[in-house]
């Protein structure tokens, strides 16, 4: 297995502008302001492994962090000391030891920190969570996952999640052993994602708790294989049914029973995911329109609306994030 690239950032200081520079990304800048005349200091470290970032932060004094643009990540804060007030839109969510906070980076606007404060952080790309959930459910999903903002850290899965994040931070400092084992690091990333999806309530929790469906018949598999092989081509429902060696009606019934969707909706999801990957990894010569047309989306307005419902960001925002 290839070695996983790890970006480690460690910083400490007392200047709000320095903190803002480190916390910001080109796609999602953050403004930091001092809230009182008390002494301000911070000591933070982050370890980014691609789609997942682990972190540990400590603060003294009171400060306000305001996000200037949306982020394509799910933000999880696991406090061990002090208080913070998150402001996702019009709501206010208090964060204190014993209770984790789960926020959608596309909606989270700011946080007030009342030091002394320490929290662990876990930032996960929306696409990783969605792909993981698709594999767990064995079907496509649509829309925002809508995580409940609180998770109990005193026992059960929440306690285990905090321990896993602490283990990741300890194992990624300096030349710690986790850096030398890409398989273990990848497994740890999958473990926290799986644990979060099973432990934290969200829009698909009831479906995850339902009995495991029967294996899909082979003509469903043939249809899906055909979609993958011809994903960028103008294939029709009749083409898919012919490849699956069944009638259109039989294939539609099978997808409703075993994938809880229709064949064309499944294909639409595959194409949206493919477009998302291109937008994240595009080069300067490509535009949103180029990528949309490549994957069969001829109506750019409808593509942008469907994309935003699926990933929480506009295609142009994802492209800026990928180039950052």
Secondary structure in CASP SS format (residue, H / E / C, confidence):
PFRMAT SS
TARGET T0000
AUTHOR 0000-0000-0000
METHOD secondary structure of the structure
MODEL  1
X C 1.00
X C 1.00
X C 1.00
X C 1.00
X C 1.00
X C 1.00
X E 1.00
X E 1.00
X E 1.00
X E 1.00
X E 1.00
X E 1.00
X E 1.00
X C 1.00
X C 1.00
X H 1.00
X H 1.00
X H 1.00
X H 1.00
X H 1.00
X H 1.00
X H 1.00
X H 1.00
X C 1.00
X C 1.00
X C 1.00
X C 1.00
X C 1.00
X C 1.00
X E 1.00
X E 1.00
X E 1.00
X E 1.00
X E 1.00
X C 1.00
X C 1.00
X C 1.00
X C 1.00
X C 1.00
X C 1.00
X E 1.00
X E 1.00
X E 1.00
X E 1.00
X E 1.00
X E 1.00
X E 1.00
X E 1.00
X C 1.00
X C 1.00
X C 1.00
X E 1.00
X E 1.00
X E 1.00
X E 1.00
X E 1.00
X E 1.00
X E 1.00
X E 1.00
X E 1.00
X C 1.00
X E 1.00
X E 1.00
X E 1.00
X E 1.00
X E 1.00
X E 1.00
X C 1.00
X C 1.00
X C 1.00
X C 1.00
X C 1.00
X E 1.00
X E 1.00
X E 1.00
X E 1.00
X E 1.00
X E 1.00
X E 1.00
X E 1.00
X E 1.00
X E 1.00
X E 1.00
X E 1.00
X E 1.00
X E 1.00
X C 1.00
X C 1.00
X C 1.00
X C 1.00
X C 1.00
X C 1.00
X E 1.00
X E 1.00
X E 1.00
X C 1.00
X C 1.00
X C 1.00
X E 1.00
X E 1.00
X E 1.00
X E 1.00
X E 1.00
X E 1.00
X C 1.00
X C 1.00
X C 1.00
X C 1.00
X C 1.00
X E 1.00
X E 1.00
X E 1.00
X E 1.00
X E 1.00
X E 1.00
X E 1.00
X E 1.00
X E 1.00
X E 1.00
X E 1.00
X E 1.00
X E 1.00
X E 1.00
X E 1.00
X E 1.00
X H 1.00
X H 1.00
X H 1.00
X H 1.00
X H 1.00
X H 1.00
X H 1.00
X H 1.00
X H 1.00
X H 1.00
X H 1.00
X H 1.00
X C 1.00
X C 1.00
X C 1.00
X C 1.00
X C 1.00
X C 1.00
X C 1.00
X C 1.00
X C 1.00
X C 1.00
X C 1.00
X C 1.00
X E 1.00
X E 1.00
X E 1.00
X C 1.00
X C 1.00
X C 1.00
X H 1.00
X H 1.00
X H 1.00
X H 1.00
X H 1.00
X H 1.00
X H 1.00
X H 1.00
X H 1.00
X H 1.00
X H 1.00
X H 1.00
X H 1.00
X H 1.00
X H 1.00
X H 1.00
X H 1.00
X C 1.00
X C 1.00
X C 1.00
X C 1.00
X H 1.00
X H 1.00
X H 1.00
X H 1.00
X C 1.00
X H 1.00
X H 1.00
X H 1.00
X H 1.00
X H 1.00
X H 1.00
X H 1.00
X H 1.00
X H 1.00
X H 1.00
X H 1.00
X H 1.00
X H 1.00
X H 1.00
X H 1.00
X H 1.00
X H 1.00
X H 1.00
X C 1.00
X C 1.00
X C 1.00
X C 1.00
X C 1.00
X H 1.00
X H 1.00
X H 1.00
X H 1.00
X H 1.00
X C 1.00
X C 1.00
X C 1.00
X C 1.00
X C 1.00
X C 1.00
X C 1.00
X C 1.00
X H 1.00
X H 1.00
X H 1.00
X H 1.00
X H 1.00
X H 1.00
X H 1.00
X H 1.00
X H 1.00
X H 1.00
X H 1.00
X H 1.00
X C 1.00
X C 1.00
X C 1.00
X C 1.00
X C 1.00
X C 1.00
X C 1.00
X H 1.00
X H 1.00
X H 1.00
X H 1.00
X H 1.00
X H 1.00
X H 1.00
X H 1.00
X C 1.00
X C 1.00
X C 1.00
X H 1.00
X H 1.00
X H 1.00
X H 1.00
X H 1.00
X H 1.00
X H 1.00
X H 1.00
X H 1.00
X H 1.00
X H 1.00
X C 1.00
X C 1.00
X C 1.00
X C 1.00
X H 1.00
X H 1.00
X H 1.00
X H 1.00
X H 1.00
X H 1.00
X H 1.00
X H 1.00
X H 1.00
X H 1.00
X H 1.00
X H 1.00
X H 1.00
X H 1.00
X H 1.00
X H 1.00
X H 1.00
X H 1.00
X C 1.00
X C 1.00
X C 1.00
X C 1.00
X C 1.00
X C 1.00
X C 1.00
X H 1.00
X H 1.00
X H 1.00
X H 1.00
X H 1.00
X H 1.00
X H 1.00
X C 1.00
X C 1.00
X C 1.00
X C 1.00
X C 1.00
X H 1.00
X H 1.00
X H 1.00
X H 1.00
X H 1.00
X H 1.00
X H 1.00
X H 1.00
X H 1.00
X H 1.00
X H 1.00
X H 1.00
X C 1.00
X C 1.00
X C 1.00
X H 1.00
X H 1.00
X H 1.00
X H 1.00
X H 1.00
X H 1.00
X H 1.00
X H 1.00
X H 1.00
X C 1.00
END
